[in-house]
Amino acid sequence: MGLSACGGGDDGGASTTVRVTLANHVWTDNIKKALPEFEKQTGLKVEITQLGEDQLSDQYNVKLNAGSSDIDVMMYRPLQEGRLFAKNKYLADLSEQVKADKTWDFSDFQAGPVEATTYEGKPVGIPIITEQEVLYYRKDLLAKAGLSAPPKTLDELKAAAAKVKTAEPGVAGFVARTGKSAAVTQYSSFLYSFGGDFVDGGGKAAVSSEAAKQAYAFYGALIKDSGPANVSTDMGWPEAMAIFTQGKAAFYTEANSLYKNATDPAKSKVSDNVGFAPFPAGPAGSKPYNIPSWALGVNTSSENAGNAWKFIAWATGKAQTLAQQKSGVPGARTSVWADPESTSTFPQDLVEAIAASTKAGVGHDRPLVVKVAEAREIVGQPIVDAITGKDAAAAADTANAMFQKFLDDEAK
């Protein structure tokens, strides 16, 4: 696909060097390899600063706060710092640019990721990497337990996990994240599938709704009753994944982006027996998250916004998105997902699970607030309480009061 002269207008005497700050990620490695093509097409020079996530956050905190103009394009996490950056006006409004470029085609982007990169009705970022929650499972253990297919509902998951745990000494029926903050993102799909959310339509805390209480109790009981013996309550994905890949669990709900950890024989003892299925349906159906883990935005203080947009339009265009997806980086374009070439490197059952997830996917996997880390600590506490056998409903009521106060304070 050729690069059109994208919106954003002529920057007059703007620099022909576009300064792009990116995170350490396979997406970044792929883009760097493709850069000569962009530079040849446009006559622009791209200068890349590549940093680890923590360094990236530190640099943004300093430079964006100071109104520095030496970042043109920035790679950021819409659900972690997107709300903060947009509120502080660090991210430029891209409404004109996305409308102006018809061949680039903004309507091709999935609804969930676009919702997460929109602030007060305006697009402030373009999604580049997506994630959905899926069910990882062990085909051999299912066969041994006499189960002909992976569970399609959460009730079936609960029954199947209990059956495996009883039949297989030393193997958990189910494993997932248990840490107060770490578990929030993966718990979110359970919450939505029970019909709940972190915040209701009126902007009020909703973690003590009947649906939320049921979801907390269900998630906690699944780990308490069918999880690993003496399970700790501080597991993130590396710990939960290790239990699964060491052959110590039958089912595992997790982000699809981590799938190679389970299917790579160098990392997984069970690589030959791993299957993938859509997130099981709860009372409200199967409603996993479908989120952009990373996006590109234009720094509001950039004096090179037109050329910054040219880079973003190229990096998020159909050709680049297809190339990225073929290398295992899931993108947000509907047309690319519809192209069989884009998923030729993915396990076929994972492709089907992702396709199901993107249809009904919810565009956030944590509360959409400015102080995300603090909110996760609050709404994650009932998860830990439920896992340790405490009253999930009472924990949800306590968390809801704290979360409402948090929301009120943020609104001031």
Order of alpha helices (4+ residues) and beta strands (2+ residues): beta-alpha-beta-alpha-beta-alpha-alpha-alpha-beta-beta-beta-alpha-alpha-beta-alpha-alpha-alpha-beta-alpha-beta-beta-alpha-alpha-alpha-alpha-alpha-alpha
